[in-house]
């Protein structure tokens, strides 16, 4: 029997979930801890601005903002430019899965906000094989290659331009915390998944992978920091979208994480069908905790399967682009489910280094969200 949290809509389909005596889950408690770390405050945004300007080494650009054409990254760019009054350099990571609407959103927002844009194009042949490796390996975090590629690409550009701050568009208030077994991000893990499937994949020279040595190089030696301005912002979906439509000539794309074709395939079809993972539970739970939506309304939304929004043409497009036959994909769906713990990773090392990492968080070398995700 599936047990649900009394506060949010997370349930025992989440492997790491725990409940206290009142029936409140550990992810709710983590969220409430973060509300203390990151109060909704324009003052905090301006304090962050002061830190950025004090550490700035570039005469033209104050910081890096990653952009995907999605709501969160576009709103992050808007906040940084119009509210914080900084001059960011926008960085787009092109993994070959952009859609017409995401491309237009990036161009329109950068034009309207008068922000310069750099696009980092991943080697498609290599990236395609890495994604295939994740699918054939029967793990849920098939979008992690994109997340790792974005991380490394933005660090690379920051290093190249001697920019000391990367401002990320993630917000725990809007997106919550992905369970570790759903989404684990680790360069060693990516390499093991890829090379076990095909040891000819050139991870080191043809993909923006992020290893432990990269963490020390960028964070310790180069002193490049990552921060999340949207954590300080009162995030209301309707108001955010109206702002972006009016100020950035932005268009909606029919679902959270649906701006890129592969991500839409992953969130809307692959994860619910193979793993019974509905990532809307995480997003809706965050919004319940922020009192942006009623719990009963969220439960009503979840009654409609997320796959209702997925056109079969999208599935055919993804399989064709990846050169996976329908027969092979059916085999992937029927294989035994695995996760990152079935592969080599930095996970054991990270768990052993709890105290040093905790100190690094206090020093601002490691984002709080990474530490507390492992702690949850």
C-alpha positions in Angstrom: 0.0 0.0 0.0 1.3 3.5 -1.0 1.7 5.9 1.9 1.5 9.6 1.3 3.0 12.5 3.2 0.4 14.5 5.2 1.9 17.8 4.1 2.8 17.3 0.4 2.1 14.7 -2.3 5.3 12.7 -2.1 4.7 9.0 -1.3 6.4 5.7 -0.9 7.1 5.4 -4.6 10.1 7.6 -3.6 12.8 5.2 -2.3 14.4 7.6 0.2 11.2 8.9 1.8 10.8 8.8 5.6 7.9 9.9 7.8 7.9 11.4 11.3 5.2 10.6 13.9 2.9 13.2 12.4 3.2 11.6 8.9 5.4 14.5 7.5 8.1 13.4 5.1 11.8 14.2 5.3 11.6 16.2 2.0 9.2 18.6 3.6 11.5 19.1 6.6 14.4 19.7 4.2 12.3 22.3 2.4 11.5 24.1 5.6 15.2 24.1 6.5 16.0 25.8 3.2 13.3 28.4 3.8 15.5 29.5 6.8 18.7 29.5 4.6 17.0 31.4 1.8 14.3 33.8 3.0 12.3 35.6 0.3 14.1 38.9 0.3 15.1 41.6 -2.1 17.7 42.6 0.4 19.4 39.2 0.1 19.4 39.6 -3.7 21.2 42.9 -3.3 23.7 41.4 -0.8 24.4 38.7 -3.4 24.9 41.4 -6.0 27.4 43.1 -3.7 29.4 39.9 -3.3 29.4 39.4 -7.1 30.7 42.9 -7.8 33.3 42.7 -5.1 34.7 39.4 -6.6 34.3 40.5 -10.2 37.4 40.3 -12.4 35.8 41.0 -15.8 35.3 44.6 -17.0 32.2 43.7 -19.0 30.3 40.8 -17.5 29.4 40.4 -13.8 28.3 36.8 -13.9 27.2 33.8 -16.0 23.6 32.7 -16.4 22.8 29.4 -18.1 19.7 29.6 -20.4 17.6 26.8 -21.9 14.6 28.7 -23.1 12.6 27.3 -20.1 10.7 29.3 -17.6 13.1 29.0 -14.7 16.3 29.9 -16.6 14.6 32.7 -18.4 13.2 34.2 -15.2 16.6 33.8 -13.5 18.1 35.9 -16.4 15.4 38.5 -16.0 15.9 38.8 -12.2 19.7 39.1 -12.6 19.4 41.7 -15.3 16.4 43.8 -14.3 16.1 43.4 -10.5 19.7 42.9 -9.5 20.9 45.3 -12.2 23.9 43.1 -13.2 25.3 42.5 -16.6 25.3 38.7 -17.1 26.7 36.7 -20.0 24.1 34.1 -21.0 25.4 30.6 -21.8 23.4 28.0 -23.7 24.4 24.4 -23.8 23.3 22.9 -27.2 23.1 19.1 -26.8 21.2 18.6 -30.1 17.7 18.4 -28.5 16.6 22.0 -28.7 13.1 22.8 -30.0 11.9 25.7 -32.1 10.2 27.2 -29.1 13.2 26.8 -26.8 15.5 28.4 -29.4 13.2 31.3 -30.0 12.8 31.8 -26.2 16.5 32.1 -25.8 17.0 34.5 -28.7 14.0 36.6 -27.7 14.9 36.9 -24.0 18.5 37.8 -24.7 17.5 40.4 -27.3 14.8 41.9 -25.1 17.1 42.1 -22.0 20.1 43.1 -24.1 22.2 40.2 -22.8 25.1 38.7 -24.8 24.8 35.0 -25.5 27.5 32.3 -25.9 26.4 28.8 -27.2 28.4 25.7 -26.4 27.7 22.9 -28.9 28.3 19.4 -27.7 29.7 16.8 -30.1 26.4 15.1 -31.2 27.9 11.6 -32.0 29.5 11.4 -28.5 26.5 12.8 -26.7 24.1 10.5 -28.5 26.1 7.4 -27.5 26.2 8.6 -23.9 22.4 9.0 -23.8 22.0 5.6 -25.4 24.3 4.1 -22.8 22.1 5.5 -20.0 18.9 4.1 -21.7 20.4 0.6 -22.3 21.8 0.6 -18.7 18.2 0.8 -17.4 18.8 3.8 -15.1 16.3 6.6 -14.5 18.6 9.6 -14.7 18.9 9.6 -18.5 19.0 13.5 -18.5 22.1 13.6 -16.3 24.5 13.9 -19.2 22.8 17.2 -20.1 23.0 18.4 -16.5 26.7 17.5 -16.3 27.4 19.0 -19.7 25.7 22.3 -18.7 27.7 22.4 -15.4 31.1 21.9 -17.1 30.3 24.2 -20.0 29.3 27.1 -17.8 32.4 26.6 -15.6 34.5 26.6 -18.8 33.0 29.8 -20.0 33.4 31.4 -16.6 37.0 30.4 -16.5 37.6 31.6 -20.0 36.2 35.1 -19.3 37.5 35.2 -15.7 34.0 35.5 -14.3 33.7 34.4 -10.7 30.0 33.8 -10.3 27.6 31.4 -12.0 23.9 32.2 -11.2 21.8 29.1 -11.6 18.0 29.1 -12.3 17.1 26.3 -10.0 14.7 27.1 -7.1 13.8 24.7 -4.3 10.7 26.8 -3.8 9.5 25.9 -7.3 11.2 22.6 -8.0 11.8 20.9 -4.7 14.5 18.3 -4.3 14.8 15.4 -6.6 15.3 12.1 -4.7 18.8 10.8 -5.1 17.8 7.5 -6.6 15.9 9.4 -9.3 18.6 11.8 -10.3 22.2 11.3 -9.4 24.8 13.6 -10.9 28.5 12.5 -10.9 31.1 12.5 -13.7 32.6 9.1 -12.6 29.1 7.6 -12.7 28.5 9.0 -16.2 31.9 7.6 -17.4 31.2 4.1 -15.9 27.7 3.9 -17.4 29.0 5.0 -20.8 32.1 2.9 -21.0 30.4 -0.3 -19.7 28.0 0.0 -22.7 30.7 1.0 -25.2 34.3 1.5 -24.2 35.0 3.3 -27.5 33.1 6.4 -26.3 35.6 9.3 -26.0 34.4 10.8 -22.8 37.5 12.7 -21.9 38.1 14.8 -25.1 34.6 14.9 -26.7 32.3 15.5 -23.8 32.1 18.2 -21.1 32.3 15.7 -18.2 32.8 16.9 -14.7 35.2 15.0 -12.5 36.3 15.5 -8.9 39.5 17.3 -10.1 37.3 19.7 -12.0 35.5 20.6 -8.8 38.8 21.4 -7.1 40.1 23.3 -10.1 37.0 25.6 -10.5 35.9 25.9 -6.9 39.1 26.0 -5.0 41.9 27.1 -7.4 39.8 29.4 -9.6 37.3 30.4 -6.8 34.3 30.3 -9.1 31.1 30.2 -7.1 27.6 29.0 -7.9 24.5 30.7 -6.4 20.7 30.6 -6.9 19.0 33.9 -6.9 15.5 32.4 -7.5 15.7 30.9 -4.0 15.2 34.5 -2.6 12.2 35.2 -4.9 8.5 34.7 -4.3 7.8 32.4 -7.3 4.3 32.5 -8.6 3.8 30.6 -11.9 1.2 32.9 -13.3 3.0 36.1 -12.4 6.3 34.7 -13.7 4.9 33.6 -17.0 3.1 37.0 -17.5 6.4 38.8 -16.8 8.3 36.7 -19.3 5.6 37.0 -22.0 5.5 40.7 -21.6 9.1 41.5 -21.0 11.0 38.8 -22.8 8.7 37.8 -25.7 8.7 34.3 -24.2 6.3 31.4 -25.0 5.0 28.5 -22.8 5.7 24.9 -23.9 3.0 22.9 -22.2 4.7 21.5 -19.2 7.6 21.8 -16.7 10.8 20.5 -18.2 9.1 20.2 -21.6 11.2 22.9 -23.4 13.6 20.3 -24.8 12.5 17.3 -26.8 14.5 14.6 -24.9 13.6 16.0 -21.5 9.9 16.0 -22.5 10.3 12.3 -23.6 12.1 11.5 -20.3 9.8 13.2 -17.9 6.5 12.6 -19.8 7.0 9.1 -21.0 10.1 7.1 -20.1 10.2 7.7 -16.3 6.5 7.1 -15.6 6.3 4.1 -17.9 9.5 2.2 -16.8 10.1 3.4 -13.2 6.6 4.7 -12.1 8.3 8.1 -11.5 6.1 11.1 -11.8 8.3 14.2 -11.3 5.3 16.4 -11.0 5.0 15.1 -7.4 8.3 16.8 -6.6 7.3 20.1 -8.2 3.8 20.1 -6.8 5.0 19.3 -3.3 7.4 22.3 -3.4 4.5 24.5 -4.4 2.3 23.1 -1.6 5.0 23.9 0.9 5.2 27.4 -0.5 1.4 27.7 -0.3 1.1 28.3 -4.0 -1.3 25.4 -4.5 -3.7 23.5 -2.4 -2.8 19.8 -1.6 -6.2 18.6 -2.8 -5.8 20.5 -6.1 -2.3 18.9 -6.5 -3.7 15.4 -5.9 -6.4 16.2 -8.5 -3.7 17.2 -11.1 -1.9 13.9 -10.5 -5.0 11.9 -11.3 -4.4 12.8 -15.0 -1.4 10.7 -16.2 1.5 12.9 -17.3 1.7 10.8 -20.5 -1.5 12.3 -21.7 0.5 15.3 -23.0 3.0 13.1 -24.9 2.4 12.7 -28.7 3.5 9.3 -30.1 5.4 11.3 -32.7 7.7 12.6 -30.0 8.7 9.0 -29.0 9.3 8.0 -32.6 11.4 11.2 -33.1 13.6 10.5 -30.1 14.1 6.8 -31.0 14.9 7.7 -34.6 17.4 10.5 -33.6 19.1 8.1 -31.2 19.0 5.3 -33.7 17.2 2.9 -31.4 14.8 0.5 -32.9 11.3 0.0 -31.5 12.2 -3.6 -30.6 15.3 -2.5 -28.7 13.3 0.1 -26.9 10.7 -2.4 -25.8 13.6 -4.5 -24.4 14.9 -1.5 -22.5 11.5 -0.9 -21.0 11.3 -4.5 -19.8 14.8 -4.8 -18.4 15.4 -4.9 -14.6 15.5 -1.3 -13.2 18.8 -0.1 -11.9 20.2 3.1 -10.4 23.5 4.8 -9.8 24.4 2.4 -6.9 24.9 -0.3 -9.5 27.8 1.6 -11.1 31.1 3.2 -10.0 30.7 6.7 -8.7 32.0 9.2 -6.1 29.1 8.4 -3.9 31.0 6.4 -1.2 33.7 9.0 -1.1 31.2 11.8 -0.7 29.5 10.0 2.2 32.9 9.5 3.9 33.8 13.2 3.5 30.7 14.5 5.3 32.5 16.8 7.7 34.9 18.4 5.2 32.0 18.9 2.8 29.9 20.5 5.6 32.8 22.9 6.2 33.0 23.6 2.5 29.3 24.5 2.5 29.9 27.0 5.3 32.8 28.5 3.3 30.6 28.8 0.3 32.7 26.4 -1.8 29.8 23.8 -2.1 26.2 24.8 -2.8 24.0 23.9 0.2 21.5 22.0 -2.0 24.2 19.4 -2.9 25.1 18.7 0.7 21.5 18.5 1.9 20.4 16.3 -1.0 22.8 13.6 0.2 21.7 14.2 3.8 18.0 13.9 3.1 
